[in-house]
Amino acid sequence: MAAGDSVGPEARPVTFEELMGRIADRFCRVEPRRTARAHLSGLLSGIERKDCWRPAEHAGS
């Protein structure tokens, strides 16, 4: 943050659902939107290693 910036109650963290709502219109079809959601969910999860397989397993793919 730059000098003078402050974080007030209106600057709360964005939830996962809000994030997905913000980017949903970037996908023309529902299938890629679901894939992106699963991928982001795996990357943001608490799994120890985030190689190419574990996030997919976490997402149930």
Order of alpha helices (4+ residues) and beta strands (2+ residues): alpha-alpha-alpha
